Amino acid sequence: MMSRRWFLLRSGALAFGSALSTGCVTTTRSPPGAGLGNVLVLIELNGGNDGLNTIIPYADPLYAKLRPKIGLAREEVVQLDATTALHPGLAPLKPSWDAGECAIVQSVGYDKPNLSHFRSIEIWDTASASDATVADGWVARALAPRQPLAGRVAEGVVLGRPVVGPLYGAKARVAMMQDASGFASQARRVAKPGAMATPTAALQHVVTTQASLRAAGDGIYDRLQQMRVPLQTVFPRTGIGGQLANAARLIAANVDVPAIKLSHGSFDTHTYQRNPHDRLIGELGAALAAFRQAMIERNAWGRVTVMTYAEFGRRPAENSAQGTDHGTAAPHFVLGGAVRGGFKGVAPRLDQLDGGGNLRHGVDFQSLYATMLKRWWGIDPAPVLGRSFPELDLFLT
């Protein structure tokens, strides 16, 4: 774990109360300019989320034909327009959709898709072509070369599952934690390194990592101490609810970190999909609604963008075990006070599947990344991604 500048300290998860009410909230739409003062919250839907049971083409008769047992009925779903609907567990996101703060990017994937969990998430994490291997994560490549502002504790924070993913490598400093207060308390117990007369390279690396850990702990602790009034928003008592509650506390305390990565799942629903998928999607919807409320409470929603991603979607046709197998393209969410909401990309075509019975992608996932880099952080995407990709209309400015 010391081979990169990572810090991993585990502590008990915070306790949170019941789920937030999903009533509509009025927000001020005054988006900030692009820059590293903006926060990107990345939520990995680990295991490959089933897009067709998340954003549902309920009016397409092929949907019911392909999914006679696991498909959702028209009367179950939350209709967004005459053809497409949200899973009922995502009803808490409807106020965000109605406010124009939720974008649904449809048919996201890439050329020559790989259906291995391990290889495909590596492709997404590193922003590489399916036939190329890249060592560093796309966020790490983007952020590590930037001159850090005074007081920046790290380039990224990882909450929940301790996998750095897009923040791996490129000398990016990453704080991995289960709980912000616990991390700060433990990191501040690390002794400040003293001077060495003739340090070896290996020892110097350890000392540098130790110093970064202590500095991160001090920075987070100081900011949390300055937040005199705790967040009033109540988060659901779920894994993703706790992660988003910790992310909200860091942002509300003005901890200077541009990227926060979370994980939710597993969505690898090969057998009897409906119950576990319904639960996971419901947990995601409730937690995201609470996070939005918390950011509005602290007048921070305009400088926060949330983006979901996963290694792949699922096959359109259900399998014999009432589940779904590894697929290709899927929809993803982008939410925030500066987001230009609505449908983006290309609606899935169930009548135009590829030779393997999978959906064809209409948006390359690297277009999502290019948009975040350029429009949210003000970073030229081409050097980070290796070439130019079309940007999406995801932000008000």
N, C-alpha and C positions, 0 to 999 in steps of 0.2 A: 504493500500500500504506500510505501514511501518513495516508489519510483516516479511518481508524479506529485504535483503540489496539491494533494487532496487532504482534507481533514475529515475524519469520521469519528464522531462522538455520539453514542446512543444515549437517550434518556427517555423517561416515561412520557407517553403521549398526554397532551392536555385533555382535561375533561370538558365536554361541551354539552349544552342543554338540547332541548328539542328543536326540530326543524323550524326554519323561519317561515312566516306567512308569505305567500306569493303574491300579495297585492301589488298593483302597479305603483311605481315610484317615479316621480318627476325628476329629471336630471337636466343640467345645463350643458348644452352641446358646444363647448368651447375647446376644441382639441389643441394640444400643444404642438409645437414644431417637432420635426424629427430630431432625435438626439439620444444619448445614452442615459439621460435622466428618465427616459421612459422605461417601463418595466414590461417584459414579455414573460407571461406565465405559460409554460408548456405542460400540457397534460397528456402523457402517454397512455393510450388505451391498450394496455399490455395484453398480448395474445391475439390481437386482430379482431376488432369490433365488427359486428354484423351491420353493415350500413343500411340494408334494405328493411331491417326491423327497427332502425333508428330514425331515418328519414324515409317515410313510407309512401311509395307510389300507389296509394290505395285505389285510385281510379283505373289503374291498368289491370285488365282481366288476367294478364299473364302472371301478375304477382300472386293472386290466389291460386292459380293453376300450379305454379312452381312450389308453393308453400301451403298445401292443403291443411296441414296440421299445426305449423308454427306461425303461419301468417296472422297478422292482426286484422280484425274486422273493421269495416268502415265506422261502425258505431263506437269503437274503442278509442280511436285515434284523435289527436288534436289537429284539426284541419288548418292548414296555412293558406291554401288556395284550392282551386277546383280539382287539382290532381295530386297534391302532395301534402303530407301531414307529419307531425311529430309523434313519436312514441308517447303514450300517455304519461310515462314517467318523467318526460321532459316538459310537462305542462308548466312547471315553475319558470321555464325560460320564455314562455309566451309574452309576459310583459316586456322583456328585453327585445324580443322580436317586434312587438308592436311599437316600441320606442325607436326602432331603427338602429339598435345597438348590437344586433346579432346577425352575423352573416353565416350562411350555410354554403360551403364550397363543395359542389357535387362532383362525383366521378374523379376523385383524386387518385393518381397512381403513377406509373412510369413504364417506359418501354421495356420489353422482355422481362416481365415480372418474375421474381423468384418467390416460391411458395414455402421456403424454409423460414421458420421464425427467426433463427439466428442470423441468417444471411440477409434477410429482407430488412430487419430492424437495423442492421449494420449499414445497409444502403441508405435508409432514412436518416440515421444518426450522422453519417459522414457526408451526406449529400453527394453520393457518387453514382455513376452509371452502374447498371446491373452487372456489367462485365469488367468493372474496375474496382480496385481496392485502394482506399484512402485511410491513412492512419488516424487523423484527427477529426473530431466532431466539428460540424459546421458552425456552431455557436462559439466554440473555443477558437477556431480560426478567425472568426470575425472580431472577437472581443480582446483576445490576448495581446495583439499588437497595439491596441489603443492606449494612449497615455491616460492612466487612471486619474480620476479626479481626487482631490484631497479628501481623505476619509472613506474611500471605497474599500469595503471589507473584502470583497471577492468579485470575480466576474460572474459567478453563479452560485446558487444555493440549490441543493437537491434535498427534497423532502420525501418521506416515505421509503419506497424500495431503494436501497443503496446502489443504484446503477446510474452512472453519470451521463451515459449516452451521448447526446450532442455536445456536451461540455467537456468531453474527454480530450486531454492532450493540449498541444500548442502552448504549453506553459500557462494555461488558464488556471487561476486559483478557484477552487470549488469547495464550498463548505457543505458537508453532508450531515444531515441531522434529522432527528425525529421530532424535536421540540426546540423552538428558538431559545427560550429561557434556559432550558437545561444545557444546551450547547454552550451558551454564553458563560454560564456558571462553571462548567467543567473546563472550557478552554482557558478561562482566566486563572485556573490553577496551574497551568503549564508555566514553568519557570522561564523568565526571559533569558535568552542565551547570552553568555558572556563572550568577550573577545578571545580569539585563539591566535597564538603566535604563528604557527605554521599548519593551518588546517589542510587536510587532504580533501580531494574533490568530493568524496562520499560523505565525509563528516560535514563539510560545508553545506552540502545539500540537506542533511538532517537539520542543521542549525537554521538554515533558511526556512525550511518547512515549519520548524518549531516557532520561529519568529512570526511567520504568517499566521499560524494557528492562534498564537497569543494575541496578535493584532486583530484578528477577526473576532475573537471572543470579547476583547475590550470594546471594539467598535459596536458590536451588537448589544452588549450589556449597557453601554452608555446611552445608546438610542432608546432602548426599552425603558431605561430609568427615566429618561426625559419625557416619556409618554405618560403624563400624569393621569389622564382619564382613559380607562380601558375601553376597548370596543364594546358597544352595547349590543351589537348584532349577535344573535344566538345561532350557532352552527349545529348541524346535525351530528349525532354521535356515531359517525361512520369513519372508515379509514380515509376516504377522500374528503369528508367533512373536516376531519382533523388537520389534514394537510393544507387545505385551503384556509382554514382558520389561522394556521401558523404563517402562511404566506401573507394573509391580511395583516397580521400583527407586524411583520417585518416592514411591509409597505407603509402601514399607518405610522410606524415609528421612524419613517424616513431612513431606514437602513439602505445605504447606497449599494445596490446590486442590480444589474440590468436584466438578469435572467434567473427565473425560478422554475425548476423542473419538478413535476409531480408524476405519480403513477397511479393508475386505477385498473383493477382487473384481478384475475385473468378473464379475458373475453374469448378464450379458446373453447368455444361451445360446440364440441362435436356431438354430444349426446344430450337429449332432453333440454333443449336450449331455453325454452320460454321462461321457466322460473328463474334460473340464475341471470339470464340476460335482463329480464324485467327488473330484477333487484338491482343489478349494477347500473342500469340506465336511470332508475329512480333515484339511486344514491347520487349519481352525477348531477341530475337536474336539481335536486334539493340543495346540494353543496354549492353549485354555481350560482343559484339564486341568492344564497346567503352571502357568498363572496361579493357579488354585485352590490348587495345592500350595504355590506361593510365598507366597501370602497366609496359608495355614495355618502355614507355617514361621515367619512373623513375627507370628503371632497377630493378624492384621489382617482375616481373612476376614469377621468379623462386622460390620465397618464399610464393606464394599465390596459394591456391587451392580453386576452386569453386565447390560446390556440390548441386544439386537440390534434393528435396524430397517432398513427399505429402502423405496424409493419405491413398490414394488408387488410382487406375486407374479407367477406365470406362468399362462398358460391351462391348464386341466385336460387338454385334448387335445394330444398331440404334433403337430407340423407335419410336412410332407412331407420336411423336411431333418433329421429325427430330433432336433429341438430343440423349444423352447417359445417362444411369443411373449408379449408384454406382457399381464399379467393384472391381477387385482385383489387379493383377500384372500390373506393368507399367515400362517403361524404365526411367532411370535418367542419367543426365550428370555429368561428373567430368572433369573440365578443369583446366589447370595451366601449368606453365613453366616446372614443374618437372613431369608432368603426362605422362604416357605411353599410348598414344591414341589407338583408335580402338574399335571394338566391344568386350564387355565382357559379361559374363553370357550366357544365353540361349535364342535364338530367340523365339518369341511367336509362339505357335502351334495352329492355328485356327481350325485344325482338331482334336484336343484333348482337348476340353473344359471340365470343370468339370460338375457335375450334375446340377448345377445352370446356366450353359451357360457362365461361366466366365473362364478367362485364369488361367492356373496353373502357380504358381511361380517357377522359377528355381534358384533364388538367394535370400537368406534371407537378409533382409535389415540390419541385425546386422553384416553381413559380410562386408558391406560397412563401418559401424562404426568401426569394429575391424581393418580394413585396415587403416582408418584415424588415429585411436589412436596409432597404432603400427608404421606404416610407415611414418606418417606425424608429429606426436607429440612425438614419442618415449615413449609412455605410454603402459604398459601391459594391454591389453584389458580385460582379464578374470575377474579381480576384479571389473572392471567397469560394464561389461555386465553380470556378474554372471556365465559365462562359456565361453569356447573357441568357436570361429567360424572360418571357413576357411577364409583366407585372399585372396584378389583379386590382380591381377597383374596390379596395377594402377599407379605405380611410377617407374621412371627410376632407382632408387637405393633403 
